């Protein structure tokens, strides 16, 4: 697969949208230090910082000690972080009075450094503005997600041929991950923003593993492989006739997919099959209500109402006492993005937003049944980006 470059006009559009937000909020400029944001607004893998003024051209900075190759003339070298204010002074004739930082990810120690080196009146959180710009995907971004979906379709097709009784959850997960990397000739780099969240591609849970709650902010956690990683696929062998949930996250060219399908080798029990069918019905019901202007909170309530109608109120989104308050999340340059499809959230759907919709039904200590697909909001409704058939796979 050829190296993927970000088109220049794509980066310019992103910059223009964020600058408009900075001007509206009265922020003189924003210094971006988080890797995904830096790459998103620079279009290059070699930058360490991006400074974007409310008006004018951005500065792309790199630390000389970290340079992997000779950068173009558009990059400015710095020897240390303390050099940044002087670089801004030289480039713009002044330093910002109000400076935005990514305060959802910048550590307290880093914040102390920026507070010390910048002589500003206010340091404010620019992350909400950045994430709202990133929430609306361009045609180019949707194309990258579509390419990722082509790979994951092949991954799920391959699982049908390799799953068998006796194979452990982790072995099946490894086969899925290896197949994806071999097809795309690229590694999988799952990116998550929250420092407390683990990003991994293989949430494969069979039988009673699917009914295990625990570490994750998720309807079910699984056993994992050790005390250091007590979530996701474990060493439990997959049994014949038991439900297997494959929740596979994937990233290609910097854009993610997150999809779930149910598998079974043999005959799935009526209890598990009906729950899996109900999850698909909830999934389809929510999609019927997707259109611009609808709030994510309304979508969540539609899902809860349908689960209640189908008789799964107690098991929906986790067993009693362990329920989560979301049924989906934004997705794109990171696995979980703004906004989240959650109860009481008032963020409105807009064309170009992309979401992973994931209704799950959990029978504690027995199994999980669920489905997850990625879709984009269109002018009139939605379009699935996922290409994996929305069905139960009996192998």
VEXDREN-2710 file (C-alpha; in Angstrom, 1 decimal):
% VEXDREN-2710
k/r/px/py/pz
1/UNK/0.0/0.0/0.0
2/UNK/1.5/3.4/-1.0
3/UNK/2.5/5.9/1.6
4/UNK/-0.4/8.2/2.4
5/UNK/0.2/11.9/2.3
6/UNK/-2.3/14.5/3.6
7/UNK/-3.2/16.9/0.8
8/UNK/-2.2/20.5/1.4
9/UNK/-5.7/21.9/0.7
10/UNK/-7.0/19.4/3.4
11/UNK/-4.6/20.9/6.0
12/UNK/-5.5/24.5/5.0
13/UNK/-9.2/23.8/5.4
14/UNK/-8.6/22.4/8.9
15/UNK/-6.5/25.4/9.8
16/UNK/-9.2/27.8/8.5
17/UNK/-11.9/26.2/10.6
18/UNK/-9.9/26.2/13.8
19/UNK/-8.9/29.9/13.2
20/UNK/-12.5/30.8/12.9
21/UNK/-13.2/29.2/16.2
22/UNK/-10.3/30.9/17.9
23/UNK/-11.4/34.3/16.6
24/UNK/-15.0/33.7/17.9
25/UNK/-13.7/32.7/21.3
26/UNK/-11.2/35.6/21.6
27/UNK/-8.1/33.3/21.8
28/UNK/-5.0/34.7/20.2
29/UNK/-3.4/31.4/19.3
30/UNK/-3.2/27.8/20.3
31/UNK/0.0/25.7/20.8
32/UNK/-0.7/22.0/20.0
33/UNK/1.6/19.4/21.5
34/UNK/-0.5/16.2/21.4
35/UNK/0.6/13.8/18.6
36/UNK/-2.7/13.3/16.8
37/UNK/-3.5/17.0/16.9
38/UNK/0.0/18.0/15.7
39/UNK/-0.2/15.6/12.8
40/UNK/-3.8/16.6/12.0
41/UNK/-3.0/20.4/11.7
42/UNK/0.5/20.0/10.1
43/UNK/-0.1/17.2/7.7
44/UNK/3.3/15.8/8.5
45/UNK/4.7/13.0/10.8
46/UNK/7.8/15.0/11.6
47/UNK/6.5/18.0/13.6
48/UNK/6.7/18.2/17.4
49/UNK/4.6/21.3/17.9
50/UNK/2.1/23.4/15.9
51/UNK/1.4/27.0/16.8
52/UNK/-1.7/28.4/15.1
53/UNK/-2.5/32.1/15.5
54/UNK/-6.1/33.3/15.3
55/UNK/-4.9/35.0/12.1
56/UNK/-2.0/34.4/9.9
57/UNK/0.2/31.4/9.0
58/UNK/0.9/28.6/11.4
59/UNK/4.3/27.6/12.7
60/UNK/5.4/24.0/12.5
61/UNK/8.2/23.4/15.0
62/UNK/10.5/20.4/15.6
63/UNK/13.1/19.7/18.2
64/UNK/16.4/19.2/16.6
65/UNK/17.3/16.3/18.8
66/UNK/14.2/14.4/17.6
67/UNK/14.5/15.1/13.9
68/UNK/14.4/11.9/11.8
69/UNK/15.2/13.5/8.5
70/UNK/16.1/17.0/7.2
71/UNK/12.8/18.9/7.2
72/UNK/11.6/21.3/4.6
73/UNK/12.0/25.1/4.9
74/UNK/8.4/25.2/6.3
75/UNK/9.7/23.8/9.6
76/UNK/11.4/25.8/12.3
77/UNK/13.9/24.1/14.6
78/UNK/14.1/24.6/18.3
79/UNK/16.6/23.3/20.8
80/UNK/14.2/23.2/23.7
81/UNK/10.6/24.1/24.6
82/UNK/11.8/27.3/26.3
83/UNK/12.7/28.6/22.8
84/UNK/9.1/28.7/21.6
85/UNK/8.0/32.1/23.0
86/UNK/11.1/33.7/21.3
87/UNK/10.2/32.0/18.0
88/UNK/6.7/33.4/18.2
89/UNK/7.9/36.8/19.0
90/UNK/10.2/36.8/16.0
91/UNK/7.6/35.4/13.6
92/UNK/4.6/37.5/14.7
93/UNK/6.2/40.5/16.5
94/UNK/4.5/39.6/19.7
95/UNK/3.5/36.6/21.9
96/UNK/-0.2/35.8/22.5
97/UNK/-2.1/37.5/25.3
98/UNK/-4.5/34.5/25.5
99/UNK/-3.0/31.2/24.7
100/UNK/-4.9/27.9/24.1
101/UNK/-3.5/24.6/25.1
102/UNK/-4.8/21.0/25.0
103/UNK/-5.7/20.9/28.7
104/UNK/-7.5/17.6/28.4
105/UNK/-4.1/15.9/27.7
106/UNK/-1.4/18.3/28.9
107/UNK/0.0/17.1/32.2
108/UNK/0.2/19.3/35.3
109/UNK/4.0/19.3/34.9
110/UNK/3.8/20.4/31.3
111/UNK/1.3/23.1/32.2
112/UNK/3.7/24.5/34.8
113/UNK/6.4/24.7/32.1
114/UNK/4.1/26.6/29.7
115/UNK/2.8/28.9/32.5
116/UNK/6.4/29.7/33.3
117/UNK/7.8/30.4/29.8
118/UNK/4.8/32.2/28.4
119/UNK/4.1/35.8/29.6
120/UNK/0.3/35.6/28.9
121/UNK/-2.8/36.9/30.6
122/UNK/-4.7/33.7/30.2
123/UNK/-4.0/30.1/29.4
124/UNK/-7.2/28.4/28.3
125/UNK/-8.4/25.0/27.2
126/UNK/-8.5/24.8/23.4
127/UNK/-9.2/21.1/23.2
128/UNK/-13.0/21.4/22.7
129/UNK/-12.4/23.7/19.7
130/UNK/-9.9/21.3/18.2
131/UNK/-12.1/18.2/18.8
132/UNK/-15.1/20.0/17.2
133/UNK/-13.1/20.7/14.1
134/UNK/-11.9/17.1/13.9
135/UNK/-15.5/15.8/14.4
136/UNK/-16.5/16.9/10.9
137/UNK/-14.9/14.6/8.4
138/UNK/-13.9/15.8/4.9
139/UNK/-14.4/13.6/1.8
140/UNK/-10.7/12.8/1.9
141/UNK/-11.0/11.6/5.5
142/UNK/-14.1/9.5/4.7
143/UNK/-12.1/8.0/1.9
144/UNK/-9.4/6.9/4.4
145/UNK/-12.0/5.4/6.7
146/UNK/-13.5/3.6/3.7
147/UNK/-10.1/2.1/2.9
148/UNK/-9.9/0.9/6.5
149/UNK/-13.3/-0.6/6.2
150/UNK/-12.2/-2.6/3.2
151/UNK/-9.5/-4.2/5.3
152/UNK/-11.8/-5.0/8.3
153/UNK/-14.3/-6.6/6.0
154/UNK/-11.6/-9.0/5.0
155/UNK/-10.6/-9.6/8.6
156/UNK/-14.1/-10.6/9.6
157/UNK/-14.4/-12.9/6.5
158/UNK/-11.1/-14.5/7.5
159/UNK/-12.3/-15.1/11.0
160/UNK/-15.1/-17.3/9.7
161/UNK/-12.5/-19.6/8.2
162/UNK/-10.0/-19.7/11.1
163/UNK/-12.3/-19.8/14.2
164/UNK/-12.6/-23.3/15.7
165/UNK/-13.3/-24.9/19.1
166/UNK/-10.2/-25.1/21.3
167/UNK/-8.6/-22.0/19.8
168/UNK/-8.1/-19.5/22.6
169/UNK/-9.5/-16.0/22.5
170/UNK/-6.0/-14.5/22.3
171/UNK/-5.1/-16.9/19.4
172/UNK/-8.1/-15.8/17.4
173/UNK/-7.4/-12.2/18.2
174/UNK/-3.8/-12.6/17.0
175/UNK/-4.9/-14.2/13.8
176/UNK/-7.3/-11.3/13.2
177/UNK/-4.7/-8.7/13.9
178/UNK/-2.0/-10.5/11.8
179/UNK/-4.4/-10.9/8.8
180/UNK/-5.2/-7.1/8.9
181/UNK/-1.5/-6.2/9.0
182/UNK/-0.6/-8.6/6.2
183/UNK/-3.4/-7.4/3.9
184/UNK/-2.6/-3.7/4.4
185/UNK/1.2/-4.1/4.7
186/UNK/0.9/-1.7/7.6
187/UNK/1.0/-1.9/11.4
188/UNK/-2.0/-1.2/13.6
189/UNK/-1.6/1.8/15.9
190/UNK/-4.7/2.3/17.9
191/UNK/-4.8/5.9/19.2
192/UNK/-6.7/6.9/22.3
193/UNK/-6.7/10.4/23.9
194/UNK/-7.7/9.5/27.5
195/UNK/-4.5/8.5/29.4
196/UNK/-6.6/6.1/31.5
197/UNK/-7.9/4.2/28.5
198/UNK/-6.1/1.3/26.8
199/UNK/-6.2/1.2/23.1
200/UNK/-6.0/-2.3/21.5
201/UNK/-7.5/-4.1/18.5
202/UNK/-8.6/-7.4/20.0
203/UNK/-11.6/-7.4/22.3
204/UNK/-12.5/-11.0/21.7
205/UNK/-14.8/-12.6/24.3
206/UNK/-16.3/-16.0/24.2
207/UNK/-19.0/-17.5/26.4
208/UNK/-18.7/-16.5/30.1
209/UNK/-15.8/-14.2/29.3
210/UNK/-18.3/-11.9/27.6
211/UNK/-20.2/-11.7/30.9
212/UNK/-17.2/-10.4/32.9
213/UNK/-17.4/-6.8/34.0
214/UNK/-14.2/-5.1/35.2
215/UNK/-11.6/-2.6/34.3
216/UNK/-13.1/-1.0/31.1
217/UNK/-15.7/1.7/30.8
218/UNK/-17.6/-0.8/28.7
219/UNK/-20.6/-3.1/29.1
220/UNK/-18.1/-5.9/29.6
221/UNK/-14.4/-6.2/30.2
222/UNK/-13.2/-9.8/29.7
223/UNK/-10.4/-11.5/31.5
224/UNK/-7.3/-10.3/29.6
225/UNK/-3.9/-11.9/29.8
226/UNK/-2.4/-10.7/33.0
227/UNK/-2.7/-8.4/36.0
228/UNK/-0.9/-5.8/33.8
229/UNK/-3.6/-6.2/31.1
230/UNK/-6.8/-7.5/32.7
231/UNK/-9.2/-6.8/29.8
232/UNK/-10.0/-8.0/26.3
233/UNK/-9.1/-11.5/25.0
234/UNK/-7.7/-14.0/27.4
235/UNK/-6.5/-17.6/27.4
236/UNK/-10.0/-19.2/27.6
237/UNK/-10.5/-21.7/24.8
238/UNK/-13.4/-21.1/22.5
239/UNK/-16.1/-23.7/23.0
240/UNK/-18.4/-25.3/20.5
241/UNK/-21.9/-23.8/20.4
242/UNK/-21.0/-20.8/22.5
243/UNK/-21.4/-17.1/21.4
244/UNK/-18.2/-15.3/20.6
245/UNK/-18.1/-11.6/20.4
246/UNK/-15.3/-10.1/18.1
247/UNK/-15.0/-6.4/18.7
248/UNK/-12.1/-5.4/16.4
249/UNK/-10.5/-2.0/16.3
250/UNK/-8.4/-1.0/13.4
251/UNK/-6.4/1.9/12.1
252/UNK/-5.1/2.7/8.6
253/UNK/-3.5/5.9/7.4
254/UNK/-4.3/7.5/10.7
255/UNK/-8.1/6.7/10.7
256/UNK/-9.9/4.1/12.7
257/UNK/-12.6/1.5/12.4
258/UNK/-14.3/-0.1/15.4
259/UNK/-16.7/-3.0/14.6
260/UNK/-18.4/-5.9/16.4
261/UNK/-20.0/-9.1/15.1
262/UNK/-21.2/-12.2/16.8
263/UNK/-19.8/-15.7/15.9
264/UNK/-20.5/-19.2/16.9
265/UNK/-19.0/-22.5/15.9
266/UNK/-21.9/-24.9/15.8
267/UNK/-25.3/-24.0/17.1
268/UNK/-25.9/-20.8/19.1
269/UNK/-28.4/-21.2/22.0
270/UNK/-31.8/-19.6/21.6
271/UNK/-31.0/-17.2/24.5
272/UNK/-27.8/-16.0/22.9
273/UNK/-29.2/-15.9/19.3
274/UNK/-32.3/-13.9/20.3
275/UNK/-30.1/-11.4/22.3
276/UNK/-27.8/-11.0/19.3
277/UNK/-30.8/-10.4/17.0
278/UNK/-32.1/-7.9/19.5
279/UNK/-28.8/-6.0/19.4
280/UNK/-29.0/-5.8/15.6
281/UNK/-32.6/-4.6/15.9
282/UNK/-31.6/-1.8/18.3
283/UNK/-28.6/-0.9/16.0
284/UNK/-31.0/-0.6/13.0
285/UNK/-33.6/1.3/15.0
286/UNK/-31.1/3.9/16.1
287/UNK/-29.8/4.4/12.5
288/UNK/-33.4/5.1/11.4
289/UNK/-33.3/8.2/13.6
290/UNK/-30.0/9.6/12.4
291/UNK/-30.3/12.9/10.7
292/UNK/-28.8/16.4/11.1
293/UNK/-30.1/18.3/14.1
294/UNK/-31.0/15.2/16.2
295/UNK/-29.0/15.1/19.4
296/UNK/-26.8/12.3/20.5
297/UNK/-28.9/12.1/23.7
298/UNK/-32.0/11.4/21.6
299/UNK/-30.2/8.6/19.8
300/UNK/-29.3/7.1/23.2
301/UNK/-32.8/7.2/24.4
302/UNK/-34.1/5.6/21.2
303/UNK/-31.7/2.7/21.9
304/UNK/-32.8/2.3/25.5
305/UNK/-36.5/2.4/24.6
306/UNK/-36.1/-0.3/21.9
307/UNK/-34.1/-2.5/24.4
308/UNK/-36.9/-2.1/26.9
309/UNK/-39.5/-2.9/24.2
310/UNK/-37.6/-6.1/23.3
311/UNK/-37.4/-7.2/26.9
312/UNK/-33.7/-6.5/27.6
313/UNK/-33.9/-3.5/29.9
314/UNK/-32.0/-5.2/32.7
315/UNK/-29.2/-6.6/30.5
316/UNK/-28.8/-3.7/28.1
317/UNK/-25.4/-1.9/28.1
318/UNK/-24.3/-4.0/31.0
319/UNK/-25.8/-5.9/33.9
320/UNK/-27.5/-4.0/36.8
321/UNK/-25.0/-2.0/38.8
322/UNK/-22.5/-2.0/35.9
323/UNK/-24.3/-0.3/33.1
324/UNK/-22.6/2.3/30.9
325/UNK/-24.4/5.5/29.8
326/UNK/-23.4/5.4/26.1
327/UNK/-24.2/3.4/23.0
328/UNK/-21.7/4.8/20.6
329/UNK/-18.8/7.3/20.2
330/UNK/-17.3/9.6/17.6
331/UNK/-14.4/8.0/15.7
332/UNK/-11.7/9.1/13.3
333/UNK/-8.1/10.1/13.9
334/UNK/-8.6/8.6/17.4
335/UNK/-10.6/5.5/18.4
336/UNK/-13.0/7.5/20.6
337/UNK/-13.7/11.1/19.6
338/UNK/-16.2/13.9/20.3
339/UNK/-19.2/13.5/20.5
340/UNK/-20.3/10.5/22.4
341/UNK/-23.8/9.0/21.9
342/UNK/-24.7/9.1/25.6
343/UNK/-27.6/9.9/27.8
344/UNK/-28.5/13.6/28.4
345/UNK/-25.9/14.8/25.9
346/UNK/-27.2/17.6/23.7
347/UNK/-24.6/17.7/21.0
348/UNK/-26.4/17.8/17.6
349/UNK/-25.6/15.6/14.7
350/UNK/-24.0/17.4/11.7
351/UNK/-23.2/16.1/8.2
352/UNK/-19.7/14.6/8.2
353/UNK/-19.7/13.4/11.8
354/UNK/-18.7/9.7/12.1
355/UNK/-19.7/7.4/14.8
356/UNK/-19.2/3.8/16.0
357/UNK/-22.7/2.6/17.1
358/UNK/-22.4/-0.4/19.6
359/UNK/-25.5/-1.7/21.4
360/UNK/-24.5/-4.5/23.7
361/UNK/-26.6/-6.9/25.8
362/UNK/-24.8/-8.6/28.7
363/UNK/-25.8/-11.7/30.7
364/UNK/-23.5/-11.5/33.7
365/UNK/-21.1/-14.4/34.0
366/UNK/-22.8/-16.0/30.9
367/UNK/-22.1/-14.1/27.6
368/UNK/-22.4/-10.9/25.7
369/UNK/-24.4/-10.2/22.5
370/UNK/-23.7/-7.2/20.5
371/UNK/-23.0/-5.5/17.2
372/UNK/-21.0/-2.4/16.2
373/UNK/-20.8/-0.5/12.9
374/UNK/-19.3/2.8/11.8
375/UNK/-21.4/5.3/10.0
376/UNK/-21.3/8.9/8.9
377/UNK/-24.1/11.5/9.1
378/UNK/-25.2/12.8/5.7
379/UNK/-27.4/15.7/4.7
380/UNK/-30.5/13.5/4.9
381/UNK/-29.6/10.7/7.2
382/UNK/-26.7/8.3/7.4
383/UNK/-24.4/6.1/5.4
384/UNK/-22.6/3.0/6.7
385/UNK/-18.9/3.1/6.3
386/UNK/-18.6/-0.4/7.7
387/UNK/-18.7/-3.1/5.0
388/UNK/-19.1/-6.1/7.2
389/UNK/-22.5/-7.6/6.8
390/UNK/-24.7/-6.8/9.8
391/UNK/-25.6/-10.4/10.8
392/UNK/-24.7/-13.3/13.1
393/UNK/-21.9/-15.5/11.7
394/UNK/-22.6/-19.2/12.3
395/UNK/-19.5/-21.2/11.3
END
